[in-house]
Amino acid sequence: MRKHTGPEGERFEIVADGEVAGFAMFVDVEGRRVFFHTEIGPEFGGKGLATVLVRHALEKTSQEGLRIVAVCPFVKKYVNTHTEEWASHVDAATPPLLAAIPRSHG
């Protein structure tokens, strides 16, 4: 797992078999990390990698002292399924936070 910044934006990546198997994209805004897109390559699907990726991304976000904003449906489902662990770390998406999502993804 690694945090990566590239031309497509900031994201956490999960590597399997030596290649990037998937990623969770985010943007940091005023002490909040807005997760807006998660994707696992079709050849890596069904192996639980998205769950591992999102758990790691949320743990790192919390360790960095940032609040979590789950816009991505997978991240939303994850935090709603693990409320005991994550409810106190999650903020609602607001119009200004949604406006910070890069236009190519919003």
Secondary structure as UniProt FT lines:
FT   STRAND          2..6
FT   TURN            7..8
FT   STRAND          9..16
FT   TURN            17..18
FT   STRAND          19..29
FT   TURN            30..31
FT   STRAND          32..40
FT   HELIX           42..44
FT   TURN            45..46
FT   HELIX           49..63
FT   TURN            64..65
FT   STRAND          67..70
FT   HELIX           73..81
FT   HELIX           83..86
FT   HELIX           87..89
FT   HELIX           95..99
FT   TURN            103..105
//
